[in-house]
Amino acid sequence: MPLFTVDVGQRPVLVFSEANREAAEELVASLISGDLREFESGGVPLWDGQSELTVRDADAGEAERWQQGLSDARDQGAAGDDPDDFAVFLVELDEDEEDEEE
C-alpha cells in the first residue's frame, strides 16, 4: 500500500499508509485532523485548526522512518496485525502527564 505524509503548513508531521491519495485525504479530513489538534510538540498542538493540511506521497526518507517505526513497534508487541492501521509521527511529541508518571 502507498505511504502518504501529512504536512501542516509545509511541515511534515505524520506518515501513514492508505489505498490511494483520495482515501488518504478523506482519512485526514475525517479522523487525523482532529488527532493533530490533540497531540503537541514543544507545548504546541501539531495543528492549530487553521493552517493548511496537505497530503502528499511520502518521500524515501519518510517511508524508511515508517518502515523502521513499524518494525520497532512489532518488536515491542505494540503494532497490530495490519500495517495499514499504523502511522509514524515525524516530529517529537510531548509526553502526556500520565505517561510521565508511569
Helices and strands as residue ranges (DSSP letters): E 3-8, E 11-17, H 21-27, I 28-32, H 33-38, E 40-41, E 44-45, E 53-57, H 60-75, G 83-85, E 87-89, H 97-101
